[in-house]
Amino acid sequence: MIDIRNTYKPNVLEAWIKETREAGNYVSAELVQLHDDPQLGNALVLGFRFAKTPRALADEDIAFSFTHETTGTVFWRLVGVAEAYANDFNEELAFA
């Protein structure tokens, strides 16, 4: 399996999602705005979970994530890839 951690390239993320799905896994992407997180503050985070079935996702922790602060402008390209190729894409954004 492609090691996606610490790789902020949209084409690598796309390949990982496709490979993971072809291996029979369900991939879920979540775009979340954190609020007063002890480590990440109010960061905007794109996280990924994967499991053999959609129901099994509930038992899985986020496998890896990207933050807007660490990836900069490429973050929105990663979000676009997630929306296009993940089985499921959820947004939990709240702007004040």
Backbone as a ProteinNet text record, in pm:
[ID]
protein_1_A
[PRIMARY]
MIDIRNTYKPNVLEAWIKETREAGNYVSAELVQLHDDPQLGNALVLGFRFAKTPRALADEDIAFSFTHETTGTVFWRLVGVAEAYANDFNEELAFA
[TERTIARY]
83.9	0	89.2	48.6	121.2	122.2	238.5	249.1	219.8	104.8	58.6	104.2	142	181.5	299.6	293.5	398.9	417.5	321.9	326.1	207.9	236.3	130.1	102.7	118.1	98	-39.4	-121.6	-255.8	-255.1	-159.3	-157.6	-126.1	-47	-17.3	-140.7	-212.5	-336.8	-438.4	-452.1	-544.2	-507.6	-379.9	-334.7	-363.9	-341.7	-368.2	-516	-603.2	-747.1	-789.1	-744	-779.9	-728.3	-603.8	-545.7	-620	-653.7	-723.6	-863.1	-931.9	-1064.2	-1054.7	-954.6	-937.9	-906.7	-848.4	-818.3	-942.7	-1057.1	-1182.7	-1219.4	-1153.8	-1184.2	-1276	-1347.9	-1433.3	-1353.8	-1343.3	-1263.6	-1355.7	-1338.1	-1414.9	-1319.4	-1354.3	-1275.4	-1361.7	-1298.3	-1370.9	-1294.8	-1364.6	-1308.2	-1369	-1284.4	-1332.9	-1261	-1337.8	-1281.7	-1274.9	-1154.8	-1138.4	-1162.6	-1195.5	-1217.4	-1144.1	-1042.8	-966.4	-908.6	-864.9	-798.9	-666.1	-631.8	-508.8	-381.5	-378.3	-258.1	-268	-385.5	-399.7	-479.1	-528	-602.2	-729.6	-740.4	-858.8	-828.7	-744.7	-698.9	-810.8	-795.6	-881.8	-811.8	-879.9	-818	-894.1	-819.7	-874.8	-825.9	-917.7	-881.2	-939.8	-875.4	-918	-931	-1036.8	-1059.5	-1081.9	-1047.4	-1082.5	-1106.6	-1198	-1236.1	-1300.3	-1323.4	-1381.5	-1527.3	-1600	-1739.8	-1767.6	-1869	-1905.4	-1939.3	-2005	-2042.4	-1919.2	-1814.8	-1692.7	-1615.1	-1644.3	-1575	-1596	-1710.8	-1740.8	-1640.9	-1582.5	-1486.3	-1342.7	-1321.5	-1185.8	-1153.1	-1029.6	-980.1	-934.6	-912.5	-858.8	-720	-698	-571.3	-459.8	-493.6	-398.2	-475.6	-408.4	-475.7	-376.8	-433	-356.3	-419.4	-338.1	-393.3	-363.5	-450.9	-432.8	-302.3	-266.9	-145.4	-17.8	-14	109.1	119.1	6.6	11.7	-5.8	-52.5	-68	-169.1	-135.1	-230.6	-264.4	-176.9	-205.8	-319.8	-350.7	-457.4	-588.1	-625.3	-753.1	-751.7	-635.5	-626.2	-644.9	-591.7	-611.4	-759.7	-827.6	-971	-1045.9	-1009.3	-1072.8	-1054.8	-935.7	-908.9	-995.2	-1003.3	-1084.3	-1231.2	-1282.7	-1422.5	-1446.3	-1349.8	-1366.3	-1352.4	-1264.9	-1231.5	-1270.1	-1293	-1333.1	-1477.1	-1510.5	-1647.7	-1743.5	-1694.3	-1778.4	-1697.2	-1759.6	-1692	-1785	-1736.5	-1816.4	-1748.2	-1827.1	-1776.7	-1841.2	-1759.6	-1809	-1742.3	-1788	-1728.7	-1826.4	-1773.6	-1855	-1772.9	-1819.1	-1747.9	-1822.2	-1749.6	-1811.5	-1815.8
-117.1	0	124.6	224.9	351.3	417.5	466.8	538.2	684.7	730.3	865.9	966.1	918.8	1011.5	1097.3	1222.8	1320.9	1345.3	1307	1333.6	1422.6	1541.5	1637.9	1658	1553	1562.6	1506.6	1587	1540.3	1411.1	1394.6	1273.3	1149	1164.3	1051.3	1016.6	1118.9	1093.9	1024.1	1069.2	1005.2	857.8	829	690.8	607	665.3	592.1	558.2	655.8	630.8	521.5	531.9	431.6	293.6	285.5	156.6	97	180.2	133.8	82.8	153.8	108.4	-20.4	-29.4	-150.3	-271.8	-248.1	-357.6	-399.5	-339.1	-378.4	-297.9	-185	-101	14.6	62.6	179.4	295.8	406.8	521.6	639.1	694.9	811	926.9	1044.5	1165.4	1263.7	1333.4	1427.2	1559.3	1666.4	1800.9	1864.4	1893.1	1937.5	2064.1	2158.9	2279.5	2253.1	2244.1	2221.8	2351.3	2336.2	2452.1	2430.1	2509.2	2504.8	2366.5	2295	2166.3	2192	2110.6	2134.1	2133.8	2055.5	2047.4	2131.3	2134.9	2198.1	2328.4	2369.1	2495	2492.9	2586.5	2597.6	2554.3	2457.1	2414.3	2354.4	2369.4	2305.4	2175	2062	1930.2	1846	1776.8	1678.2	1542.3	1459.5	1329.1	1215.7	1098.5	981	860	783.6	653.6	552.8	427.7	324.4	193.2	113.7	-14.9	-99.4	-224.1	-315.2	-283.1	-223.3	-188	-48.5	19.8	151	143.5	37.7	21.7	8.7	-56	-75.3	55	157.9	286.4	346.6	321.9	378.9	332.9	216.4	162.7	203.8	271.7	309.2	452.5	470.8	606.5	664.1	793.8	857.3	797.5	745.7	680.4	783.3	893.7	1002.2	1127.2	1241.5	1367.9	1471.5	1574.4	1689.9	1813.2	1911.7	2037.4	2147.7	2246.1	2359	2431.4	2440.3	2511.3	2444.4	2312.7	2244.2	2224.5	2224.5	2198.9	2324.5	2433	2558.8	2549.7	2610.4	2618.9	2484.3	2385.1	2252.9	2184.2	2231.8	2172.9	2163	2269.3	2269.4	2174.6	2149.4	2048	1909.1	1886.8	1758.7	1738.3	1844.8	1837	1798.2	1857.9	1825.1	1679.4	1626.4	1484.9	1397.8	1433.2	1355.9	1354.9	1470.4	1479.1	1393.6	1391.8	1320.4	1168.6	1120.7	978.3	896.9	960.5	884.4	835.4	724	674.7	772	839.2	927.2	1050.6	1167.9	1291.9	1371.7	1406.2	1481.8	1612.4	1716.9	1846.7	1883.8	1923.4	1972.2	2107	2206.7	2339.5	2436	2519.8	2624	2751.8	2848.7	2975.8	3080.5	3152.7	3255.8	3387.1
0	0	0	-72.1	-80.3	57.1	99.6	226.4	200	244.2	215.3	319.3	438	544.6	501.3	536.9	506.7	357.2	277.3	133.9	100	57.4	34.2	-115.1	-191.7	-336.3	-373	-440.1	-477.5	-559.2	-650.2	-732.2	-647.9	-542.2	-453.2	-371	-323.8	-249.8	-339	-462.1	-556.1	-575.1	-595.4	-614.2	-489.5	-370.1	-246.1	-234	-259.7	-249.6	-347.8	-471.4	-572.7	-534.4	-488.2	-449.3	-329.9	-234.7	-114.7	-150.3	-239.2	-282.4	-364.3	-452.2	-533.2	-446.3	-328.6	-235.3	-156.1	-189.1	-125.6	-2.6	18.4	133.9	95.7	193.8	182.2	240.5	167.8	210.5	241.5	359.9	401.8	428.7	376.9	401.2	479.1	573.4	657.7	663.8	632.9	642.4	766.9	866.5	996.5	1039.8	1091.2	1152.9	1302.6	1357.1	1500.4	1577.2	1704.9	1791.6	1922.8	1947.9	2072.8	2103.6	2002.3	2022.4	2095.5	2196	2271.6	2186.4	2080.9	1996.7	1870.4	1809.1	1678.4	1679.6	1795.1	1803.7	1721.9	1628.4	1543.1	1400.2	1384.8	1252.4	1168.1	1038.2	939.8	901.3	920.3	905.4	803.4	717.8	624.6	671	720.7	774.8	692.7	702.8	626.8	716.6	693.1	756.5	643.9	669.7	573	645.3	589.6	647	537.7	568	468.9	437.6	531.7	508.1	563.1	511.4	566.2	716	756.2	897	987	936.9	1016.1	1036.2	955.9	971.1	1109.3	1168.8	1299.9	1406.2	1385.1	1481.9	1452.7	1341.3	1300.2	1339.9	1384.8	1409	1276.4	1273.6	1153.1	1128.6	1009.8	976.3	954.2	890.8	869.9	834.1	846.6	817.8	767.9	708.9	662.3	726.4	762	811.3	711.6	708.6	618.6	649.6	777.4	818.2	766.4	762.4	721	570.6	501.3	356.9	272.7	332.9	259.7	147.1	35	-76	-138.1	-124.2	-180.6	-104.3	15.9	97.5	20.1	-49.8	-120.9	-239.8	-297	-403.2	-343.5	-221.5	-152.8	-121.1	-80	-53.2	-181.3	-292.8	-420.7	-459.3	-437.1	-465.5	-375	-247.7	-153.2	-195.8	-234.5	-279	-402.7	-492.4	-619.6	-606.7	-518.1	-521.1	-397.5	-283.8	-165.1	-182.4	-117.5	-122.3	-55.9	47.1	125.5	163.7	157.5	194.2	284.5	403.7	499.3	533.8	548	590.6	723	818.2	946.2	970.2	896.5	904.1	968.4	1054.6	1117.2	1115.8	1041.5	1033.4	1115.3	1196.5	1280.9	1207.6
[MASK]
++++++++++++++++++++++++++++++++++++++++++++++++++++++++++++++++++++++++++++++++++++++++++++++++

